[in-house]
């Protein structure tokens, strides 16, 4: 599992194990995958709806979103993935 560190003085909560999830974005047909857990981080790439992604952990941040770390170390908003 990738090292999950405290980012910008935000506390880590609800760290859980990984699982296969499916990208589901109702607004557009893709989800942005970011370099860190938050909207302020750069978009590394996009993943299209219906694509399976594999998470390694979950962190909830002060921005109000659950962010899941992917197996490649990048992050995706929990609002854009389902089971």
Secondary structure, 3 states (H helix, E strand, C coil): CCCCCCECCECCCCCCCCCEEEECCCCCCEEEEECCCCCCCCEEEEEECCCEEEEEEEEECCCCCEEEEECCCCEEEHHHEEC
